């Protein structure tokens, strides 16, 4: 089976209300290898990523950036099973996030 890296989502606008970034397709396992966040605003921002949760419960990753046109890259292996939902919420302003990884077709629990 060939495994190819790809962009799984984004860039997606993340504000102070949680948004769905990615839902793992049926019959597949997804591997999120990295997350890129861009903060164009005047405020420092922390983005909280949750797995199958809507608030800060089930937090699996956070990214923080200072103010004004700052890029933050985070390498983080996250395994998502069919139906898993990855969400994000920011502490202030708007941040744009993009996720990279792979979908493994026919590999599922």
N, C-alpha and C positions, 0 to 999 in steps of 0.2 A: 504494500500500500504506500503510495507516495503521499508525503505530508508537505503541504505548501503553506508558507506563512502568508497572511493577508490582513487587510484592515477589517476588523470585525464590526466597528461602528465609528461614526463621527466623520468630521468634527461635529459634536453635539453640544448645544448650548445648555449649560447647567447653571441654574440660579438657586434661589433659596427655597424652592419647592422641588421635591424629589422627582426625577425623571427616569424613565427606563432607558438604559443604554443598549442592552442586548438581552435577548432571550435565546437560550440554547435550543436549536431545532430538535425535533423528535428523531430518534435513531442516531444521534451524533453525540460526541463528547467534544467540548470546545476547550482549548487551552489559550488563556490570555497570557501573553508573554510580557507585554509592556503597555503602559498608559502614558500618553502625552497630554499635558494640560497647558493651555495658554490663557494667561490672565491679562486682558487688555486694560483693565480698570485702574482706578486710582487707589483702591483699597487692597490690602493683603487678603488672600482668600485661602480657606481650607476646604477641600472637597472630600467628602466622605462617601465611600463606595460600600454598598451593602449587597449581600446575597440573600435573595428571597425575603427581604425585610423592607419596611417602608421608612423606618426612622433610623436611629443610630444603633438599634439592635442588629446583630449579625454583621457588624462592621468588619470588612476584610482588608481594607486598604484606605489610607488617607494620603492626599497630596496637599502640600502647602506651598504658597508662593507669596513673595512680597509684591508690592504694587507696581503697576505700569509696565505693560508689554513684556511680561516675564514668561518664559517657557520652562516647564518642569517635566522631566522625563523620569519615569520610575519603572525599573525592571522588576516584575513580580509575576511569578507563576501562579495562576489561578485556574483550577480545574472546574469546569461547569458540566453538569450532567443534563440530559434532556429535560427541558421545562424549567431549568434554573433561570432566574431573572436577576440581572445585575442592574442596580439603580445607583444614582449619585445625587447628592445635594450639596450646594455650596453654602458657605457661611455669610457671604455678602456678594453683591454685584453679580456679574456674569463671567463664567469661565467656559472655555471651549475644550472639550476632552475628546480624544481619539484613542481607540484601543486596537492593538495588534496581536495576532496570534494565529491559531489554526483550528479548523473544524475537522474532526476525525470521523469520516462517514462510516457507518456500520459499527462504530465502537461506542457502545452505550451500556449503562447498567440496567 
